[in-house]
Amino acid sequence: MDLRRVMKSVRAIFSALLCSVTLGLLTSHAALAQGDAEVGKTIFEENCKACHGIDKASVGPALRGVKERHSSVDWIVKWVNDPAGLVASGDAEAKKTADLTPGAMTGFPTLSKGDVESVLAYLEVAPKAEVKKAGDTTVEVTGEPVKQDNTLLTVVLIIVLVILVLMVAVLIVLAAAMSKQMSEKEGLSEEDQELVNQKFSLLKVVTHPAFIGGVALIAVWLGLHIGIHDGLYAIGVQTGYQPVQDEIHFSHKIHAGDHEIDCNYCHTGVRKTKNANIPSLNICMNCHTQVKTDSPEIQKIYAHLDYDPKTGKYGDNPTPIIWTRVHNLPDLAYFNHSQHVKVAGLECEECHGPIKEMGEEGVYQYSELTMGWCIDCHRSKNVNSKGNGYYDELAKRHDDFKGEFTVEEMGGTECSKCHY
Amino acid sequence: MANNTKYWKGFEELENSPAFQEEASKEFPEYLPMADQRSETEKAEDSTRRDFLKLMGFGVAAATLAACEAPVRKIVPYIKKPESVDPSAPNYYASTYAVGGDYCSVLVKTREGRPIHVEGNKESSITKGGVNAQISASVLGLYDKARFTSFKKGEAEIAQGDADKAIIAQLQELSSAGEKIVIVSNTILSPSTKAVIEEFKAKYSTVEHVTYDAVSASGLLKANGGVVPGYNFEKAEVIVGFNADFLGTWVSPIEYSKQYSKGRKVTTQSREMSKHFQFETTMTITGGSADVRKSIRPSEEGKFVLELYKAVVEGAAAKTPEVSEAAKALKAAKGKALVVSGSNEEAVQVLVKAINEKLGANGNTIDTNAPAYYRQGDDAKMAAFVEQLKAGQVGGVIFYNANPVYDYPKGAEIAEGISKAKLSVAFNTTPDETASLVQYNTPDNHYLESWGDAEPKKGFYSLQQPTISPLFKTRQAQDSLLVWAGADQDYYEFLQAYWEKNMYAQSGDVMFASFWDKCLHDGVFSGKGGTTQAAAMAAPVMAADSAETEVEEETEGEEIFVEEEVVVVEGAMGVAEAITVVGAAKAPAGAFEVQVYPSVAFGAGEQSNNPWLQEMPDPISKVTWDNYLAIAAADAQVILGLEKEEAGLQAARDYDSKVVSVTVNGKTVQLPVVVQPGQAQGTVSVAMGYGRKQAGRLAEGLFDKNVMGEQLIGVDVMPFISVKDGVVSYSTAGEVTKDGSKEYKLARTQTSYTASERQSVVQETTLPEYKKDAKAGQFLLKLHTSEGTVEATEVDLWKFSTEETHKHKNHHWGLAVDLNSCTGCSACVISCHAENNVPVVGRREVINRRDMHWMRIDRYYSSDYSKKGKGADGKPNTDYYEKLEIASDNPKVVFQPLMCQHCNHATCETVCPVAATSHSTEGLNQMAYNRCIGTRYCANNCAYKVRRFNWFDYALNGDKENREFSGVNVPANDDLGRMVLNPDVTVRARGVMEKCSMCVQRIQLGKLEAKKEGRPVKDGDIVTACASVCPTDAITFGDMNDKDSAISQLLGKENSDRSYHALEELNTQPNVSYLRKVRNTETEA
C-alpha cells in the first residue's frame, strides 16, 4: 500500500472525528440551555424574524445576547407578551428598551414562557450570519451562473481550436519536410514525381465546388439555427427584464438584504396561495410610520394612503400604487407559489435569483420562466416528501418505491398539472 | 381579321345593371355561412379575397412583431388588504336563496370578493347540499347589466334621500286620508322581513300586504290550514303523484329530490326501493322517474283522485288499472305511503289530504310538526286587489320584488290600474314589465348582496348574508321600508335584534354573539321549540290571526276585503263537499285542454335574462331558447295530417317543427310543435316564463326572432292562465289548428328519441329481476373472431393490457353515475357551465349542433318496437329496425348524464396529431388548449361525442368583441358578466377543442391543500362541480385507489354488480362508470 493512500485515509478519519466532536459539543451546549433550540428556530422564524435579525439590527434590534442584556428571562417573557403594557406600567427597563427603536414592538400574547426560552436557546446556538451563508440551505447566487457555464464552454472550445490549429501546423511542416526530402531523392516513379511537383494552391481549394458547397451548407445551417431556432425560442422569453417602476423605487436590497426581513412578511400569500401577493400599503405602514419618514419614496406611500405623518391621521381618499409586473407567466400556465414554497420548501432565490441584491433600480427576471425551464426542474428534483402524510400515503401505493420520487414520477410533467 | 364577336354570359351581363356589376366583382357569389347572420350593412362590408390576403399578410407581420416584445403588464395590490381575503384563494360563505318561496340553503364561492359559484349547503337539514338549475344559475343574475343602477323617478335618476322624502310625504298623505296602501309580494319566507312589514304597517295604518305566487298553490294551502304539509318522501315506500312535478318544479323540488332519491337507492345488500306512480298530463322529469306513469287530462285529475279516494278510504274497486294498482300498493304500505297533487283546486286537495290521513301518512310521511311555508299566496286576496286597483280604490302600491304585470294572469289589468294609484313604487331589481310602469323605482339588492333570513319550515331557520358589497346604488328593500317607517335601526341591526329575541331564545347558547357567528357560519339553525311569532306570521292564511284581523277592521272602507278573507279562512271544505264538487266537475268544452306549466329552467320566468338557463336543454324535450307546444303523436296525426309513425319519426329526427295556432280565451298565439311521447291525448302543454317583453337585453342580443316574428325569446302564454272564482287555473280548453305550411326551427341538443335498443349505452332492469340477480340487465357483447367467440372487452387495438399501459399509481380519479337516482334536473349542467367558463352559443349555433356543454343529460324513451319483433311470417321483422326510433305513446324514460368518459384507452388520444390530448397518471384525459391545432380528429373519433370545438371566439378576445356572440354569451363578453368567470379555468379561444376535465382545477386545489397540511387527501375533499350540486346524489366522484372512498365502496362491494361502462364493447375502459337503472315494475320496460 502506498504512503499517500494511507495518509488520505488518516486525514479522512481525523476530520470525521473532529466533526463529530464539534457537533457533539454544539448539541450538548444546546441541551444545556433551557428550551429546545429547534422549536425556538421555528418560533423565531414565524414570529420574530420579520422585524429582528440575529446579528444585524433591522426594524427591531439584533437579538443575539438579548438574554444577557436584560434582567431576567421572566422580564423578557413579560415584554414579549405585552410590551406596550409593560411600558405603561412604568417599568424603567421597558422604557429603556422601547426607546431603542422608533417603532413600537407588537405583542405576542400567545407565546408562553417555554416558547420564549426556546427562542433564547436558539439565539445562543444560531449560526453567525457569515456561517449561515455557507450553509447548505441557502442557495448561493452570485452574478449569473448561466454565463459562467458559457465561458467554460468557450474556454474548452478555444483549447480544442488551438490544438487543432497546432495539429494542422505540424502536419503542414511534416508534409513540407517530406516533400522536400522526396524531391531531393532521385529515380522516383512518375506518379510520385507528380505528387512531389504538385503545387498547393489555396485558390484551387477555395474555388472547389465541394468546398463552396460545404461552406454554404454550414452558413445556411448556422443562419437557420441562430436566426430561426434560437430566435424563435427567444420570443417571449424575458430573462433579464427589469422594468423601471413608475412610482416607488423599492429596494429589495435594503429590506430583504440589509435588514433581512423575511420575504413572507410582505409577500403574505407565498405560503398560502397561488399568488405571492404584492404587499398592500398597510404592511409598509407597519414600519414606515416610524422608519425613514422623511424619505421622498416613503412620502409617496403617504400620498397614496392620504396619510398625514404629522397628525398620524388617514384621509378618506387613498389610491392604490400601480406597479409594473416583472414576472409575466402566460395566462395559459398555472403556477402556484404555495406548492413550491410551502410544500416543496424551495427558497425564493432558486427562481428569483439574487433578489437580496436588487436595489432601487428594480427587480429583474432572473429565470427563463419557460416550459422547458419548469420541466427540467421537475424531471431532476425529488419531491420534498419527508414527514408529509400526503406523500406517505402515495408511497404506499407505489410498489417500486425507492424512498424518493422525482416530481415527474408524481405526474409533475403532465399537461393538466399546469394547463387547464 | 380580328374577331369582334362578343358573347354575353346572359341577359344580366348584356344589361350590365349595377346589381350585376356588384355580383360580378365578387370572388364567391354566395355568402359565407356566417354572413347571413349579420345585418344588411355588415353584409355590404363583406371582405374580398384581396382584403383577406392583405389582412393575413399584415396579421402575420404584426404577430411576429408583437411576439418580439411582451406587453407591459401592471399589477395593483390592495391599499389595505382585508384579513380574510387572499387573492387567488376562494372563500365560501353560507347563505340562503329565498326568492318567491323557492328555498335553498346555499354555499357561495367567492374569489377576490366576487361570488362566482353557488353550491348547496350540506349543513341544511332541508336541502342537504342539493341545488337546482335555477339556483345554480342565479349567480349570473348578480352581474346582469339589465339591473337598475340607481333609484329612479320615472326615467330620471334620483338620489336615495330625495326619493325617501318624496315617498314618505306621499305615504303620510295617503295614510292620513285613509287611502289604502298595498304591498304586493310573492311568498316571503323571511320572518324578519315580515316583522319589518309589520313595522311599516304600524307607521302607516292603511297598509295592506297581498301575497300571490306566480305558480299558485292556493288550493293546497286552503286544504291544509294555510301551510304546505311537511312531506317526507324519504319515508314513503309508495308515492302517488297527480300532476305534481315534485322533482322538477313543484313547491320545494330540491328538498323533495333529496328525500325521494334516498328511497330509490339500491345496493347489492339492500335490494329494496320505493314505488312511484305518477298521473300527469305532459311528460315531466317526475313522470320520467316514475315506475308507473299514466297520462291524464288536467280535467281528469279530480276524477282519478276521487277514484283513488274511494278505493283507499271506502274500499271500492277502482276501474282504472293504474289507480287500482296504486290503491293496492298504498294500502299495503300503510304508514309508509304518500299521495301528492299539484292541483290548485281545494276540493282535490281535500281528498288528497283525506287519503293521506287514511294511509297514516301524518306523523310518518308527513311531518306534522314541521309544516312548510314555501307558498303563501292567496289567490282570492290577489284577485280582490286587482279589482280594487282597477277601480282606483288603491291609493298607493308597493311592488316588493314581484312582477305581476307579467306573471299574474290578470297582468294586463294591473298594468292598466297602476297609473290610477297616486303612489307606485317597485323594489324590483330590473326594469321589468311591472317596474317600468311605476313612478318610483327603489331597487332592492341582489340576494347575494343582501342580509336576510328565512323560515322555510316551522322551526327551521336559515340566515342570508351578503357575499359582495352592492354593485350599484341600490338598497335592500327591508332598509327602504324601515327608512320609510321612520325606524332608527337599519335592517342588519333589525335582523340581529330579531334573531336575538326569537331564535337565540330557542338555542340555549350562552352568548348571542357566538350564537350569531355560528348561525352565520352554518347558514342554518334548527330551533328546538318550534314555532314562535315568526311561524305564526309566516302563515297569514292559516287560522284567523286575531292581530291581523284587528288591524284590518280598524281600517275603514275595507269590508269587502275582510269578508273575503274570512270566507277563505273558514271555507275549509269538508270531505263530503269535496266529493260532490269533484264529482260534479265537467271537462271543459273544447277540442283540446291547454296546460301551462312552469319549466324546470325558468319556473315563472324570473330569470329569463339568464343565458345559462336559456341554453340549458329542457330535461325532457332537449329544446333550448324557446318554448313549444307539446302534443301527443295521435293528435299530431290529426292536426298536422301525418301518419302516426311519420309523426313519431319526424319528431325524432327533425329540427323543423310545424307551427300551429293555439287559441285560448279568445287569445291566439303561434307555437312550434314538439311531438311529446307521454303527452295525454287531447291535451297540449306549453311552458310559461317565455316571451317576456322587458326581461333584459338577452332577447335583443339574439339574431333570431321568435316563431311569431317578435324579437323575443319564446312566446308569452301567460294570458292562457285564467282566474276563475278567485282561483288561478293553469289549464283551460282551447283550439289548436295547423298554421299553413309554416315551419320553425327549434334548437334541440338531442334529436334522437330512443336509444334504439343499444343496451351498451343505457342498461336497465326491473326490481324483481334485480332481486333475483344483482347482475340482471347486464349486457355484454360477444364478438366472433378467428379464435372463436370472445367477450368484446377482450379484443383490444392496444398492444398492451391495462396493467402495462396505464398504471395509476398515485390517484385514480373516477366518477360513478347512478342512473337509478338521476332525475334529469340539469343542475349539474349549469354548475358545470359556471365552474368551467363554458360559453353560451345562442339559438342559431345550437341548431348548427355547435352547443358547447361539457356535460349533457341524454334522455331516452322506450319504444314499442323491438329488433326481436316478428313479422306476420314469423321471421324477424326488419322494418322494426327503422321504427326503433319511434317512442312509445307512454314511454319509460331514462336520463343519462354524459360527460367526457376519461377513457384509459382513449380513442381521441390516439388520433391527435400534436398530442394535445393525453392521459395522465391519475386517470384523467387531459386537454392542452394551447397545443391544440383544431384538426377535430379527436371529436370525430370520440365514441361518446363529448368533445366540443370552439368554432368562433365566443368570448371577448382582447378588447375585440365578437358581435355574433356578445349578445348571448354575456358571461364572457361584458365587463360585468366577466366577473362571474372562474379565474382558475382558461377562457378558450377560437379553433381549439374542449371537453370535461373532471374539474381538474378542483382536483389540483384539493391535493395542494392536503399537501400543505401534510395529510392524505380525504374522501369528499375534492368534488367535481356536477357532483357538488346534485340534489339526488346521483354523481359520485373520488379516488378509486383509496379503498375506503365512497366511489370505491359504490363500485366495489355496494354495487359492483350494477355498474357498467357505456359502450363497453369498444374497450375504451372509461373512468366514468354507470349504475344500471332499476325500475320497480313487474314487467320489462
HADDOCK unambig.tbl for C-alpha pairs under 7 A between the chains (distance, minus, plus):
assign (segid A and resid 235 and name CA) (segid B and resid 67 and name CA) 6.15 0.50 0.50
assign (segid A and resid 235 and name CA) (segid B and resid 68 and name CA) 5.49 0.50 0.50
assign (segid A and resid 236 and name CA) (segid B and resid 67 and name CA) 6.38 0.50 0.50
assign (segid A and resid 236 and name CA) (segid B and resid 68 and name CA) 6.46 0.50 0.50
assign (segid A and resid 236 and name CA) (segid B and resid 69 and name CA) 6.88 0.50 0.50
assign (segid A and resid 236 and name CA) (segid B and resid 70 and name CA) 6.17 0.50 0.50
assign (segid A and resid 269 and name CA) (segid B and resid 86 and name CA) 6.72 0.50 0.50
assign (segid A and resid 273 and name CA) (segid B and resid 88 and name CA) 6.37 0.50 0.50
assign (segid A and resid 273 and name CA) (segid B and resid 89 and name CA) 5.98 0.50 0.50
assign (segid A and resid 274 and name CA) (segid B and resid 88 and name CA) 5.93 0.50 0.50
assign (segid A and resid 275 and name CA) (segid B and resid 87 and name CA) 6.69 0.50 0.50
assign (segid A and resid 275 and name CA) (segid B and resid 88 and name CA) 6.44 0.50 0.50
assign (segid A and resid 278 and name CA) (segid B and resid 77 and name CA) 5.68 0.50 0.50
assign (segid A and resid 279 and name CA) (segid B and resid 77 and name CA) 6.50 0.50 0.50
assign (segid A and resid 280 and name CA) (segid B and resid 77 and name CA) 5.52 0.50 0.50
assign (segid A and resid 280 and name CA) (segid B and resid 78 and name CA) 4.86 0.50 0.50
assign (segid A and resid 280 and name CA) (segid B and resid 79 and name CA) 5.09 0.50 0.50
assign (segid A and resid 280 and name CA) (segid B and resid 80 and name CA) 5.50 0.50 0.50
assign (segid A and resid 280 and name CA) (segid B and resid 81 and name CA) 5.84 0.50 0.50
assign (segid A and resid 281 and name CA) (segid B and resid 79 and name CA) 5.13 0.50 0.50
assign (segid A and resid 281 and name CA) (segid B and resid 80 and name CA) 5.99 0.50 0.50
assign (segid A and resid 282 and name CA) (segid B and resid 79 and name CA) 6.80 0.50 0.50
assign (segid A and resid 282 and name CA) (segid B and resid 80 and name CA) 5.34 0.50 0.50
assign (segid A and resid 320 and name CA) (segid B and resid 76 and name CA) 6.65 0.50 0.50
assign (segid A and resid 320 and name CA) (segid B and resid 77 and name CA) 6.83 0.50 0.50
assign (segid A and resid 320 and name CA) (segid B and resid 78 and name CA) 6.62 0.50 0.50
assign (segid A and resid 320 and name CA) (segid B and resid 79 and name CA) 5.37 0.50 0.50
assign (segid A and resid 321 and name CA) (segid B and resid 76 and name CA) 6.25 0.50 0.50
assign (segid A and resid 322 and name CA) (segid B and resid 74 and name CA) 6.47 0.50 0.50
assign (segid A and resid 322 and name CA) (segid B and resid 75 and name CA) 5.94 0.50 0.50
assign (segid A and resid 322 and name CA) (segid B and resid 76 and name CA) 4.92 0.50 0.50
assign (segid A and resid 323 and name CA) (segid B and resid 74 and name CA) 5.61 0.50 0.50
assign (segid A and resid 323 and name CA) (segid B and resid 75 and name CA) 5.18 0.50 0.50
assign (segid A and resid 323 and name CA) (segid B and resid 76 and name CA) 6.20 0.50 0.50
assign (segid A and resid 324 and name CA) (segid B and resid 73 and name CA) 5.99 0.50 0.50
assign (segid A and resid 324 and name CA) (segid B and resid 74 and name CA) 4.47 0.50 0.50
assign (segid A and resid 324 and name CA) (segid B and resid 75 and name CA) 5.98 0.50 0.50
assign (segid A and resid 325 and name CA) (segid B and resid 73 and name CA) 5.40 0.50 0.50
assign (segid A and resid 325 and name CA) (segid B and resid 74 and name CA) 5.21 0.50 0.50
assign (segid A and resid 325 and name CA) (segid B and resid 75 and name CA) 5.68 0.50 0.50
assign (segid A and resid 332 and name CA) (segid B and resid 986 and name CA) 6.60 0.50 0.50
assign (segid A and resid 339 and name CA) (segid B and resid 1008 and name CA) 6.58 0.50 0.50
assign (segid A and resid 342 and name CA) (segid B and resid 1012 and name CA) 6.62 0.50 0.50
assign (segid A and resid 343 and name CA) (segid B and resid 1011 and name CA) 6.32 0.50 0.50
assign (segid A and resid 343 and name CA) (segid B and resid 1012 and name CA) 5.67 0.50 0.50
assign (segid A and resid 388 and name CA) (segid B and resid 1011 and name CA) 6.93 0.50 0.50
assign (segid A and resid 388 and name CA) (segid B and resid 1014 and name CA) 4.38 0.50 0.50
assign (segid A and resid 388 and name CA) (segid B and resid 1015 and name CA) 6.50 0.50 0.50
assign (segid A and resid 389 and name CA) (segid B and resid 1014 and name CA) 4.75 0.50 0.50
assign (segid A and resid 389 and name CA) (segid B and resid 1015 and name CA) 4.15 0.50 0.50
assign (segid A and resid 389 and name CA) (segid B and resid 1016 and name CA) 5.62 0.50 0.50
assign (segid A and resid 390 and name CA) (segid B and resid 1010 and name CA) 6.40 0.50 0.50
assign (segid A and resid 390 and name CA) (segid B and resid 1011 and name CA) 5.53 0.50 0.50
assign (segid A and resid 390 and name CA) (segid B and resid 1014 and name CA) 5.49 0.50 0.50
assign (segid A and resid 390 and name CA) (segid B and resid 1015 and name CA) 4.51 0.50 0.50
assign (segid A and resid 390 and name CA) (segid B and resid 1016 and name CA) 3.99 0.50 0.50
assign (segid A and resid 390 and name CA) (segid B and resid 1017 and name CA) 6.80 0.50 0.50
assign (segid A and resid 393 and name CA) (segid B and resid 1016 and name CA) 6.02 0.50 0.50
assign (segid A and resid 394 and name CA) (segid B and resid 810 and name CA) 5.61 0.50 0.50
assign (segid A and resid 397 and name CA) (segid B and resid 809 and name CA) 5.90 0.50 0.50
assign (segid A and resid 397 and name CA) (segid B and resid 810 and name CA) 6.56 0.50 0.50
assign (segid A and resid 398 and name CA) (segid B and resid 809 and name CA) 5.82 0.50 0.50
assign (segid A and resid 410 and name CA) (segid B and resid 810 and name CA) 6.97 0.50 0.50
assign (segid A and resid 411 and name CA) (segid B and resid 921 and name CA) 6.11 0.50 0.50
assign (segid A and resid 414 and name CA) (segid B and resid 920 and name CA) 6.25 0.50 0.50
assign (segid A and resid 415 and name CA) (segid B and resid 926 and name CA) 6.59 0.50 0.50
assign (segid A and resid 415 and name CA) (segid B and resid 928 and name CA) 6.20 0.50 0.50
assign (segid A and resid 416 and name CA) (segid B and resid 926 and name CA) 5.72 0.50 0.50
assign (segid A and resid 419 and name CA) (segid B and resid 928 and name CA) 6.15 0.50 0.50
assign (segid A and resid 420 and name CA) (segid B and resid 985 and name CA) 5.74 0.50 0.50
assign (segid A and resid 420 and name CA) (segid B and resid 986 and name CA) 6.10 0.50 0.50
assign (segid A and resid 420 and name CA) (segid B and resid 1001 and name CA) 6.89 0.50 0.50
